Amino acid sequence: MTNHAWEPWRIQRLRQALTMTLQEMAGAVGVTKNTFWRWERGQSKPRAKHLRKMAALELKILSTTAQKGGVTL
């Protein structure tokens, strides 16, 4: 993830691409549902350790999608 990694639109798009609820995504990243909700709305920013976890999830999506011949993010 680059400079815009914590931008709300990208965080929300990642969750949607994974077809996860707020609760599921928060659990996968290691935060509360409220914290993740605030990230998606731009009310707070994720810490580096949470960005790394989201980046790993994003890489899984990109890898799977690339194998199928397209990119969704």
C-alpha positions in Angstrom: 0.0 0.0 0.0 1.3 3.4 -0.9 0.9 7.0 0.5 -2.9 6.8 0.1 -3.1 3.4 1.9 -5.2 4.8 4.8 -7.6 6.8 2.7 -11.2 5.8 3.6 -12.2 4.8 0.0 -9.4 2.3 -0.3 -10.0 0.7 3.1 -13.7 0.4 2.3 -13.0 -1.0 -1.2 -10.7 -3.6 0.3 -13.4 -4.8 2.7 -15.9 -4.9 0.0 -13.6 -6.9 -2.3 -13.2 -9.4 0.5 -17.0 -9.5 1.0 -16.5 -9.1 4.7 -18.6 -7.3 7.2 -17.2 -4.6 9.4 -16.9 -7.0 12.3 -15.1 -9.7 10.2 -12.7 -7.2 8.7 -12.0 -5.6 12.1 -11.2 -9.1 13.5 -8.9 -9.9 10.6 -6.9 -6.7 11.2 -7.0 -6.9 15.0 -9.2 -3.9 15.9 -12.7 -3.3 17.1 -15.6 -2.8 14.7 -15.8 0.9 15.8 -12.2 1.5 15.0 -12.5 0.0 11.5 -15.7 2.0 10.9 -13.8 5.2 11.8 -11.1 4.3 9.3 -13.6 3.9 6.6 -15.1 7.3 7.4 -11.8 9.1 7.6 -12.3 9.9 11.3 -9.0 8.2 12.3 -6.0 6.6 10.6 -4.8 3.0 10.9 -1.4 2.4 12.6 1.4 0.9 10.6 0.9 -2.6 11.9 -2.8 -2.5 10.8 -1.8 -1.2 7.4 0.6 -4.1 7.0 -2.2 -6.6 7.7 -4.5 -4.9 5.2 -1.7 -4.8 2.7 -1.3 -8.6 3.1 -5.0 -9.1 2.5 -4.9 -6.8 -0.6 -2.0 -8.8 -2.0 -4.0 -12.0 -1.7 -6.8 -10.4 -3.7 -4.5 -9.1 -6.3 -2.7 -12.4 -6.6 -5.9 -14.3 -7.0 -7.4 -11.8 -9.4 -4.2 -11.6 -11.5 -4.3 -15.4 -11.9 -7.9 -15.0 -13.3 -6.8 -12.3 -15.7 -8.1 -9.1 -14.1 -7.7 -6.6 -11.3 -10.5 -5.4 -9.1 -8.8 -2.9 -6.8 
